[in-house]
Amino acid sequence: MSEKIKLATIWLAGCSGCHMSFLDLDEWLFEVAKFADIVYSPVGCDLKEYPENVDVCLVEGAVANEENWELLLKVRKRTKFLISFGDCAVTANVPAMRNMLGKADQVLKRSYLELGDVTPQLPHFPGIVPELLERVSPVHEVVQIDMFIPGCPPSAPRIQAAIEPLLKGETPKMEGRDMIKFG
Ligand code: SF4
């Protein structure tokens, strides 16, 4: 067998549903393990620093705060093939609903002051609570993306059909309703 690829996943502003769907691959994850080493993932390993020279990375979630932004830029630099994984990554989807309220300070004021029943206060602790970006963006507005897997979440069969060829160094065909339907 040829050398295993280095596979990663990251979780930005999303509900983790896309990662749960990834785990729904169930026993096929043993097949993944034959072809890939999981080098960074909230559900697949415990490394805290995103490594260099990653072959493939699935990105769940939109870009909503400074921590998301910084991680995504680092991941792009260190990854050959980056995948927008799920509707929040592809379109900004649910996290972008806050864009309708306006910029970050308007969102924070509405959420934590106007609607705060008990000791209303803004969440602020430098180095601990990441600052919100002025608006939530889909991943491809921040970095170049190599492939999109839509779905909220993408089903396990769709995830398998998308990444199985990549594990073998081939390009998947993202065509037809089963592969590209949103929602
Ligand atoms: S696409 Fe859907 S399942 Fe995935 S993170 Fe967004 S809301 Fe959750």
Residues whose N, C-alpha, C, O or C-beta is under 5 A from the ligand:
A	BS01	SF4	G14 C15 S16 G17 C18 G86 D87 C88 V94 G151 C152 P153
